[in-house]
Amino acid sequence: ADNLVDVLVATGEVAEKLEAGEVLRVLRPGGTALLAGRELTKPFPEGVDEWSHPYHGPDNNPQSEDQLARAPYLTQFLAEPYYAPLTQVGVASAGRVFKAFGNIAFPTREEALLNSLVAFNGYNGTMLWRRRLSPGVMLHRNTMIATPEILYVGDHQSCKRIDTISGRLIDEIIPPEDVAGGTFWKWMAMEDGILYALVGEQEQKDPVVRQRRQSHGWPWDPVSPGFNRSENPWGFGRNLLAIDPESKRVLWSHHEEDPVDSRALCMKNRRIYIYRDGAYLACLDATNGETLWRKTPQNGTELFEALGRSLNRQDWRTNWRTANYLKCSDEALYFAGPTIGKLLAASTEDGSVLWEHPYDNFQLVLREDGLYGISGEVDGHNSLRFDPLTGEILAEIETHRRGCTRPNGSVDAILYRARGGSVRLDVKSQAPQWISPMRAQCQDGVTIANGLLYWWPSVCDCQNTLYGLTCLGPAGDFDFSQEARESERLEMGSGDISQVAALPESPNDWPTFRADNLGSATVDAEIAENPTRLWWHNWSTSFTPTPPVAAGGLVFLGGSDGIVRALDAQQGTVRWKAYTGGAIRFPPTLWKNRLYVGSADGYVYSYEAATGRLLWRFRAAPIHRKIPVYNSFMSTWPVAGGVLVQDGVAYAAAGIVNYDGVHVYALDAETGRIRWQNNSSGHLNQEARTGVSVQGHMLILDGKLYLAGGTSVSPAVYDLATGECLNDPAPLDLVGSMSVRGQELFKVGDQVIVSGKPLYADPEHPVYDPSVLRKILHTSAHGRDVVWLDSRKLVCYREIATEALNRCVAKPPTEPAWVIGGWGKLDIPQRPLWKQDCEGSVAFARARNVLLLAKPHLEQVADGVSLGQSHGIEMIDIKTGERLENWMPLQEPPLPWGLAVDSAGRVFVTMKGGNIMCFGQEG
């Protein structure tokens, strides 16, 4: 991608051939290229803006002046951490972004970053350095300022001056206590190189909160002792100082007997505005600290009566009560926020009331075309655009922010949280659009700087497709729906591709993910009563393997290292390896002696299954554009959902998320030639560029291709013959999620349902959201139906009517899927033949005589005595439902769906770390 690389080194002939324009394109601003004696440094472009203060600037108006961060967008990078604790504050300068994480962790996955200050490379997401913050100091306030060389961080002891490149502490600013009134920094701002600070007495310190929650969401009430106080305990100080940051000399000081509320402290163009509920509103000259005017209840009765008393509100509807509630321009002051029961504008000339609006839940962004009040979702009040000085309503906008998240403005939009994902309010059309994969973080929303937009990690699983630090950049005039041409995309391998070495075929092969194109995980092979371990292949390198597939005496798997491996099914020896240019997430598919693989490099590969000879490869990605994705490097359009083959046609989809565009193909399975292509389903709603994402595998049913499609549309449905996307685009006009976002598809009755963990979620931690985790795998053979439910229960029936299965997954037609959470409950009228607990199972396979369950924690029992837990594969008699005494012990935890069975009854399982084991009948 553009603006990505820190350092580029080239020598010899390569250096001579590289064009300076291309080198500068991929270098990030400030990056360096060393080209055989030449050195190039990329300058920072004109029009980029910094986000130097938590609310962009000291005026507390979260409106960026960045001229480059414009729609449409392309993903710049996806980076860890996936989750992070509360509270949070972010700033940015000179191509770096800085994030402070607080003292509240709900699940354990957030605990690693408790009380941490982290610096990221703003162009590629690399974590540059990390420092520990003083625990217990509430940081959701204006006490962090970013400059190109120095990051200023205030706490209970001093203002730390930190080197932005290394994270090294340069020095500290500690004003004399008799001048500052204490050592606790409550508020900071910088203008014209002068540091302004509210300093004072020590505040309440909250303990580090580790709730270790195991359920979805998080509670507002027990968030911390300080947040549960009846009055706000943070941010009040009596002494306002102006400081030369280099000499640390105090230039002037101002004292108030009634402490200033730092949530209502702002400045612009050498004027500082201070406020205390029910006591005063004043304006200070920032050059000398003198009072220019002062309003009190005695001389400003109208103002204080209009403002009323502090509400001290805090919940998901209004925002945190630590949020700022005063913003300023050169002409007006704007009061709005959880503590204020209305929107009120006052004059900067004397503090007199200019106008007011009675609605009590606006969050404000001031732009050249007006003051935007973004309303809350729950009360039905539309958002409004006001004339900033008169309060005249210039536009009523049918949009609302979801919950507490703060709106922030870019050059062409205002961004805030949707019911699922984010709203992009296009200021030109005044129309809300929907960025569906990720949500804006609670305390500081979307940060706009460096020509890019940053979505931050949070504690929530709330209807996300993407997690962690997500960065988008401008796409310019990129053609999102460009048509593929075979001459540019299709590359032929060596030899005659029509002559392919034969492998033995059997109807009991396991040739694709979960055995067949319906994903039934069913094979008619028979498993030995006493299987033993035939072999165990322990690779010399660690990688995450795909589930295995098996046919023709071979077992195949891909991996996160981009390698396709073929092993002898009886001996476990490696027959061949083939190399792709990116991670492989779903296993290969075998069809008529050919093996098909989708890679994160954006290509579909076809190999001779017996030898690994490349037959052809097809670039499904529209262009070569690599980006960092959670510590790997891949195409912006990876073929991440695998490949399915039916009737001589190979189906594949390329993409990550809808706004980048999604490209779905039907290719001739023998030649790689294009049968059809769909390049528009990522933008079913063309204006918002919202539609299908590639967020899981595919399934074929009744002449339709199904794709796990992410937050907006899932499953996505395509006509198998023409490629037409059959999903209705109308619901995408709604600013909110309507689909379950998991990576797995299941056929249940006449329907295809979505479930499982999101494809790009944290691999090490669960997603606490039952609405995406409920699995119903129904398999039918030999007059017996088995349902594997929620990875915890097996139920066997004589036969199940299709209507009964349809009822199991039915949803009320007027409700979006994500709020149901109720599907997955069996509603079968007949009595089951047997039931069996399978709690914690991660993979299921049905053979002729037994059911196989792979478990990471399997209880071992001998003579009725527990021997503890291990990893293993259980066998359950399909006729009786009884657990068989023999089971298959594993050295490592099995991977989800890491099971396969071949026609000889051999069982293959892939495990964490890349190892694969085989069990079966000896001899």
N, C-alpha and C positions, 0 to 999 in steps of 0.2 A: 504494500500500500504506500501511498505518498506519506512523506514526513514521519518515517517510522524508525530508521536505523540510526544508532548512535555513532558507530564507526564502520567505515567500509575500507577494507584493505585489498589492494590488487597489485600483482607483480607481473613482470614479463610482458608477453604479448597481450594478455588480457587487459592489463592497465593501459596499454597503448590504444586498444580498440574501444575502450569504454568512452562513451560520449559524456561530456560534462553535464549536459542537461539531464540525462537519465540518472547520473550519480546524484545530482542535486535534488532530483525528484524524490528519491527514496530516502535521502538523509533527512533526519528531523532538523528543524531550526536549531542552530548551535552545534549540530553534528559535524564530524570531520571525515574526510576521505583522504587516504594515503595511497597515491597512485604512482608507484615506481619513481619516487623523487618529487612528484607533484603533491601538493597539499591543498585541499579545498575545504573551506568551512562555509556551511550554509547560514546565511543571515536570517534573522527573524523577519517575517513579512510585515508589511504595513497593514494596519487594520486589526491586528490582534489586540485583545484586551486582557488585563489581569483581573483576578477576583481576590483583591488584596485583603479585604475584611470579610468576616463571616456573612455580612449582608451586601457584599460586593464592595461597598465603600463606606466611609464614615457617615453618610447621609441615611444609611439603613434602607435604601431603596434597592431591592434585589433585581436590578436591571443592568444587564451587561451592555457594554458599548462595542463588543466584538463584532466586526463587520464580516468576518469569514465564516462564522458558525451558522450557516444558513441551510435550510431544507432545499432539496431532498438530502437524505443522509445515507451514508454507508458506515458499516461498523469499522471502527479503527482498531479496537482491541477489546478482548474480554479477559479480565484478570482477577486473581484472588486478592483478598480473601472473599470467600463466598458469603460469609455472615460476619457481623461485627456487633459489638455491644452498644448500648446507649449510655449517655447521650453522645451526640456527635457535632463536630464543627469542622468545616473544610474551607481552605483558602488556596490560591494558586498564583504563581508568578514565574515568569521567565521559563516556561515550559515544564515546570514542576507543579505538582499538586500535593497538598499537605492535609492530613486528616488526623484529627484528635478523637480518640475513642474513650468513653467514660467508664463508669464503675458498675454498670448494670448488665448482667448477662442472664438470659432466661434459659435456653438449653445450653448444654456444655459446649457446643460447637462455637460459641461466641467468647469463651473464657480466655482463649489464647491472646486476645488483643485487649483485655481489660486494662484500662489506664495506660494507653499507648499513644504515642505520636509517631505517625508513619509518613514518610515521603515517597512519592511515586514519580517515575518518569511520566510526564503528561502525554507523551506521544506513543509510548508502547506498553505502559502499565508496569514496567519493572519496578519492584520495590527497592528503593535506593538505600534507605536506612530506617532505623526504628529506635525510638527512645522511650524510656519509661516516664510516665507522668505521675505527679504526686497523687496518691489515692485519696478519694474522698472529696476532692475539689470539684464542685459542679462546674462543668466547662461549657454548658450551653449558654454562651454569652459572648460579648465582643472582647475577648482577651487573646486574640491571635491575629497577627498581621504579617503578610508575606511581602517581601521585597525581593528583587533578583538575587541579592547576596546574603541577606539576613532574614531569618524568621524570628519574629518577636512573640514570645509566649509568656503571659502573665499567670502567676499562681499565688499561693498564700504567703510566699516568701519574697518574691522579686519578679522582675521581668527578665526572662532569659533571652539572650541574643545567641541564636543558633545558626551555624554555617549551613546554608541551604544545600550545598553540594555534599558535604560529609556527615552532617548531623552533629558535628562537634560543637560543644558549648564554648562560645567565644568569651563571653563575660556575662555579668548580670547588672541590672540597674536597680539600685536600692536607695530611694530618696531618704533623707533624714526623717526619722519617725516624728519629730516634733513638727515637721512641715506636712508630712503625708498623713499623719494620724494613725499610722499602722503600716503593716507590710503586705496586706492583702490587696491584690490588683483586681478591681471589680469591672473595669471597662477600659478599653484602649482605642485610640484612633491615631492616624498619622496623616498629616497634610503639610505639604511644602517642606518635608524633611523634619518636621517637629513632631515629637511624640506627645500625645495628650492622654492623661490617665486619671481615672477615679480610683483612689487608693484609700484604704482605711482598715477598720478593725477586722479581726479574724471572724470567720463565719462557721456555721455548723459544718462538720465533716460527716458525710454519710459513709457507712461501711460499704465495702465491696459486696455487691449482691450477686450470689450464685444460686439461682433458683432451681437448676437442674430439672426443668420442666420436660415432660414427655408428651405434651399434647399441643395441638395447633393453637396459634395465637399467643397473646400474652396479656396479663392483667394490668389495668391502669391503677387500681387501688394500692396494691402492695409494691409499687414500682420502686420506692425508696422512702425512708423516714422523712427526708426533707420535702419530697413532693407531696407527702400526705399531711404536712402541717396545715393548719387552718389559714395561716398567712404565709406569704412567700418569704423564705428565710435567706434568700440569696440576692446579692447584687446591689446592696445599699451602702453608700459611702458619703462621707462629709467633705472630703478634700479633693478638689480637682486641680491637677497640675499640668503645666507645660514643661517639657524636658527636652534638652538637646541630647539625642541618643548617643552621640559620639563622646562628648565630654561628660555626660550624665548630670549636667548642671540643671537645676530647677530654674526655669526662666520666670515663672510666676505661679502663684497658687491662689485658689479661691476656696473659701470655707462656707459651709452651710450647717446650721444647727440641726435642722431637720434633714436627715440623710437624703441624698439624691437617689432616685430609682434609676439604675443603669439601663433598665429595659426601655426607658424613655429618654435616652441621652443620644444626641446625634449632632453632627456638624456639617457645614458646607460653606466653602468660600470664606473661611476665617470667622465664621460665626458658630458658636456652640449653644445648643439649646438644652436646658436642664429642667426637670419636672419632678415634683413630688405630689402624690395624690392628696388633694384637699389642702395643699400648703402653698405651692408656688409653681409658676412657669416663668422661666427667665431666659434671657439671651445674653451671652457673654462675648466680648471681643476677644478672639483667639490670639490676637497679637500681644495683648497685655493683661487679659483676664478681667478687665473692667466690665461692669454690668451695663449693658446698653438699654435694657428695659426689664421690668419685672412685674408680673401679674400675681396677685394674691386674692384670696376670697373677698378682701375688702375693696380692692380697686378693679377686680375682674370678676364680679359676681356672675355675669352672664356666662363666662367661660366655665367656671367651676360648677355652676348649677347644671349647665349643659353636659359636662363630663360625668357628673355624678360620682359615686364612690366606686372603688375598685371591686370587681366581681370575683377575682381570684378563681376563675374557672379553669378547669383542666380536664379534658377527656378527648376521645378520638374524634369528636365532632368539631372541636374548637381549636385545638393545638395545645402545646405545653404552656403552662403559665410562665415559664422562663422566657418565652418568645418576646421579641421586641414589639412594642406597640406604638412607637412614634417614628415617623419618617419626615424628612424635610426636603424642600426645594429652595430656590432662592426667594420664592414668594410666599410659600405656605408650609405649615406644619400639619401633618395628618395623623390623627389618633384612630387606631383600630387594632383589635386583637382580643385575645381571651379575657384580658382584664377590663376592657372597655365595652360598654353596652350599646355602642352605636359607632358610626363613622362621623368624625368631626374634623373640620379643617379650620385652622387658625392662621392669622396673618403673622408673617415673620417680622413685620415692622413694629408691631406692638402687642401681639398675642391676642388680639380681638377675634371673635368668632366670625369666620367667613361664611360657612354653611355647615349643615349637618344632614345626615340621613339616618333614619331610625333602625335600620337593619343592624343586627349585633354580631354578625359572624363573617364579615368580609376579611380577606387578606389582600393586601394592596401591592400593586406594581405601578409605578409612575413612569409613563412613556411620553414621547413627544405628542402623540395623538390623543392623550387623555390619561386620566387616572382610572386604572382597572381595579374594580372590587370583585374578587373571585369569591363566590358564595359557597357555603357548605352544602353538602348533598342532602342532608336529612330533612331540612325544613322546606324544601321546594322553592326557595327564593332564587330567581335567576341572577346571574352575574351582571354587573353594570359597568359601563364606561362613562365616566363623568368628565365634565369640564373641570379642570383642577382648581380654578379660582372661583367659579360660581356655583358648582355643584349641579349644574344642568346635566340631565341624563342624555348623553349623546347616543347611546346604544344599549339595548337590552339583549343579552346574549344567553341563549339557552344552554348553559353549561354550568357545572358545579365541580368543585374539587371533592375528591373522596377523602374524608377523614381529616387528619391533622396536617397533612403534608403541605409545606410552604410553596407557593408559586414563585417562580423566577422567570425573568424575561430575557430572551435573546433578541437579536436584531429584527427577526421576523415573526416571533411567536412568544407566547407565555406557556410555560410548561409546569404541570402539576400532576398529582396522582389521580388516576381514574379508578373506577370500581375494580378494574384489573389492569395493570399496566399504567400508562401515563397518557394524559391529555396534552395535545399540542394545539393550543388556541392560535390559529393563523390570524394575525392581526390585519392582514390585507382583506381577507374575505370575512373576518369576524366569525368564522366557522370553527367549531371544535373538531379536531381530528384525533385519531387514536393511535398511539404507539404502544402496541400490546405486549411485547415480551417482558418488560421490566417496569418496576414501580419506582417513583421518586422517593427518596429517603425522608423520614419524618421531619427531622429538625432543620435540614438545610436544603432539601430539594435537589434540583439539577444544577450543577455548577457549570457555568459557561465561561471558558477562558482558553487561551492558546489556539483559538480558531476551532475548538472542539467543545463537545458537551459530555458531561460526566454524570452517570447515575451511580450512586454509592451503595455499598453493601449495607444491609440492615439486619434486623432480628427476624424478619417476617418471611413466611412462605406464601404470603397472600397472592395467589393466582399468578405467580411469576412463571415465565418460561426461562428467563435468564436471571442469574444470580451474580453477586459480587460487584466488582468495579466494571461497569460497561461504558465504553467510550464510543461516541459517534462523531463522524466528521462530515464535511460537506461533500456531496456527490457531484456537484456542478451539473454538467450536461450529460452525465452518464446515461446510456440507454439501458434501462432495466429490463426491457422485454425483447432484446435483440435476438434475432432468429439464428439458429445454428446452421452452419454450412459444412457439409461433410468434408469438403476439400480443406477446411481449416481445422476441423475438430478430430477427424478420424485418422489414426495412424496404424498402419499394418505392421505385424510382427514378421518374424523370419519364416521362410519356407512356405509351403502350400497350405493355406489355412483350411482348405476343403478336405485335406487328408489329415485325420486326427487319430492317434493311437487309441485303440478300443480298451474299455474297462468292462468287466462283467457287470451286468445290470440285474436288479431284483426289484420286485414290487415292494419289498420290505426295506429298501434303502431309506436313509435319513439324509436327503440331499440338500436341505435348506434349513433356515432358522425355524425351530420348532417343527421340523419334520416335513411340512408341506406348505403349500401356498395359503392354506387356511390357518396355519399355525396351531394345528390340533395336538401336536406333541404325541402323536399316536403312530405306532408301527406294529405290524402283525408278527414280528419275530418273537421267539420264545426265549426267556431268560433261564439260565441254569439254576437249579434249586440251591446249589452251593457254589456260588461264584467266588473265584479267587482272583487276586491281583495278578494280571498277566504281565504288565509292565508299568513302569512309571518313568516318564521323561522329564528330567529336571534340567531346564535350560540354563546355560551359563550366564545369561543376562536376565534381568527382571523386566517384565512388561505385563500389561493387562491383556490376556487373550480374549478372543471372542468365544462364544459357545462353539463346540465342534459340530461338524457334519461328517457323515460317514457313508461311503458307498464304494463298491468295486474293490474291496480289500484295502482301501485307504481311508484315513481320517484326515480332515482338512480343518485348519483354523487360521484366522487372521490375528492381528494384534495391534496394540497401541504404537508399536515400533514400525508399523507399515509393512511388515513382512507377512507373506502368505507361506504357510508351512504344510507340507504333505508328509504324513507318516504311514509306515506300514501298519495296518490294523492289528496284525498278529504279533509282530515283534516290537513295535514302537520305534523302529529306526527311521531316520529322516530319509525320505525318498528325494525330495527336492525343496528348495526355497525360491521364492520370487519376491522382488522388492518393488513396493510402490513408494510414492513420495509423501505419504501422510498416514495418519492413524486409520485403522480399520475397526469400526465399532460393531458391525454385525457380521456374522459368519459368511463365508463364500456360499455360492449356490452351484450345484452340479447339475448339468443337463447334457445328455448325449455326449459324454466324454469330454465335455468342456466345463471349465470352472470360471465363475463370474464373481468379481469383487468390486465393491465400491470403496474408494479411498478418500481420505480427507484432503488429498491433493487436487480434488475436483475431477478425477477421472473414473471411468468405468473400465475395468480390465477383463479380458477374456484370455484364459490360459488353456493349454492342452493339459487335461487333468492328470494324465499318466506321467508326464515329464516336466511340467512347469513351463513349457515353451510358450512365449507370448504370442497369441494369435492376433490380437488387435487391442487397441485402447482408444477410448472416445472421451474427449474433454467435454464434460457436462457443464463445467463452469463457463460463463460467458467470456471471461478474460482471465489471464494469469494475474491473480492478486492475492498475495499471502498476507496473513495477519496473525498476531499472537492470540491464541485462545487457551486460556488457563494453562499456561506454561508449555504449550505446544505451538507449533507453527503450521498453519493450514490455510487452504483456500478459503476465501470468503464464501465460496459455494461448495463445501465438501459434499461428497456422495456418502452421507453418514447413515442412511437408512438401509443400506444393503442393496441387493439386486434380486429380483424375482424373475423367473422365466416360465412362460406358459405358451404352448403351441408355437414354439419357435421364435418367440418374441421376448426380449429382455427389457424389464422395466426398472427405471432408476430415477431418483430425484436428487437435485443438487441445491444446496442452500443451507443457511442456518436459521435466519429470521426473515419475516415477511418484508420488512422495509428494504432489505438488500435485493429483493427479488428472488423468486424460486423458479427452477427450471426442471420440468418433468419430461422424460423421454421414453418412447418405445423404440427399441433398436432391434434390428434383425439379429437374432442370437448367433447366427453363423458368421455373418459378415460385418456386423457393427453398423450397418447402414441405417439411417433414420427412417422409421415407419411413421411416427408422428412426434410432435413436440408441443409442449404447453409452457410458454414463457410468461404468462400473465397471472397465474393464480396467486402469486405472492401479493399482488395488488388488485384483489377483487374489488375493493373500494379504491379506485384509482387516485382520488384526491388525497386521501390519507395514507395511501400506500400500505393498506392493511389487508391481510388475507392469510394465505397458507404459509406456515413455516415448515421446515424439515426437522421434525422433533422426535422421530422414531422410525420404526420399520413399516413395511407395507404388507398388505393382505389382499388377495384376489377372491371375489365372491360374486357370482351371478352377473358376469360381464362387467364388473366394476373393479377399479383399482382403488384401494383405500390406503391412506397415508396418515400416520400420526402427525397432526398439523400444528400443535402448539396452542397458545392461548386463544387465538382468534377463531380458528376454524379447525375443529378436530372431531372426528376424522375428516380429512379432505377426501373427496370422492371424485374419481375421473372415469369417464366412459372408456372402457378398455379398448374399444375399436378406434375411437377418434381422438382421445385425449382431452375432450371437453371437460372442464371442471363443473361438476353438477351441484356444488354448494350454492346456496342462496346468498348473494352479497348483501341483501337488505339489512340483516341484523348488524352488519358492520358499521352502519350509520350510528349505532348506539355507542356511546363512550363507556364501554365496559365489557368485561370478558363474558363470553357465552359458552365456552368450551372447556372440558376437562383437558389438562395439558400434558398427560403422561406420554411415555414413549412406546407403550405396548398396545397392541390391538387384539381383540378377542371376538370371535364369532359366537354369539349366543342367540339361539333361535334364528330369526331372520335378520338380526341386527349385528352391527359391528360396533363394539364399545371401546373406549379408550381408558387406559389405566396405567399404573406403574409410575416409577419415579421419573421426573423430567429428565430429558436426555443430557442436558448440560448442567445438572445439579451437582452439588458437592458429592463426590464418590465415597467419601469417608463418613458422611453423616446422613441421617434420615431426613426426609421431608415430613414435617409434622402437619399433614393435611389428609385426612381420610378420604376426601372426595376424589383424590387422584390415585389412591393406593388400592382401592377395592378391585380385586381381580376375580373374574369368573371364567374359568376355562372349562368348557363343556366338550367332552369327547364321547363318541358313541361307536361301539363295535360289538358284534356277536350278541346283539339283543340286550346289552347292558350299557346304561349311560352312567358316566362318572362326572361329577362336578368337583373341581378343585377351586375352593372359595377363599379369597382373602389370604392365601398362603397359610391358612391355619386349619382348614376343615376339608375333609373328603366325604362325599356323600354318593352312594351308589343306588340307582333305580333300575327297575326292569326296563322301562322305556319312558321317555318324557315327551309329552306333546309339545309341539313348537309354540303353541299359544301360552303354555305355562312358562316356558323359557323367556318368551317375550315379556311376560309380566314381571319377571325377575329384574329386568333392566329398564322397565318403563319409568319415564319421568313425567311429572306434570307438564303439559305442553306450554304453559305460560311462564314457567320458571327456567332461568338459566341453569345449566348443568352444575356450575361450580357451587351453587348454594344448596343443592339438593343433598348430596352426601348420603342419600338413603338407598340408592340402587346397590345391588349386591346382596340383598336379603332373599334367600330362597323362598319362593312362593309356589311350591309344587304340591298339588292336591293329594298325590298318592303317597303311601308310606314307603320310605326307603328300605332297600334290602339290608343296608348296613351304613353306619357312620364311623368315621375315624378321625381323631385329632391329628393334625399335621402342623402344629404351631411352629412358625419359624422356617418352614420350608421355602427354599429359594428357586428350586427347579423341580419340574414334574415331567415324567415320561410314562406313557402307557404302552406296555407290551402285551402280548397275547395272554400271558398268565399272571403277570404281576404289575403293580404300579410302583414306580420308582420315585423316591422323594429325596432330594439332596438338601442336607441341612448343615448350617455352620455350627450348630450346637445340638448334638444328638446325645441323649441320655443312654449310657451303657448300663445294662442290667445283667447280672449273672446270679442265678438261683434266687431271684427275687431281691437281690441286694444291689443298690446303685453303686456303680463304679466311677461316677462322675460323668462329665460331658466331654465329647470329642466331636470331630467333624466326620460326616459319613453319609452314606446313601442307604436309606431304608427300603425294604421291599414289603409290600402289602399284597396279600392274596386277593386277586380281583373277584373271586367268587364269594369268599367268606368275610373279607375285610379285616382279617387277622394279620397282625404284624408277624413276619417270619423271623425266626431266631437269627438267621444269617443276615448280616449286613456288611456293607463295604466301607471299611475305615479309610479316611482321607488324611493326608498329612497337613493340608491347609484348608481354609474355608472354601467351599465351592462358590463359583460365581453364579449370579442370577441366570437362569436358563442355560447353565453350563453342562447340560446332559445331552447325550445322543446315544442311540442304539443302532447297530448295524444288522444286516440280514442274518448274520451268524449268531446273533444274541449277545454280542460283546457290548459292554457298557463303557462309554467314554465320558470323562468329566474334566472340565478345565477349572483351574483354581487360581486364587490370588497369587501373584508372583509369576504367573505364566506356566506353571507346571500342568501336566496332563497325565491322567491315570487311565488305565484300561482294566476292566474286570470281565471275567468270563469263565467258560469251562476249559480247564487245562486239557491240552491235547486236541 
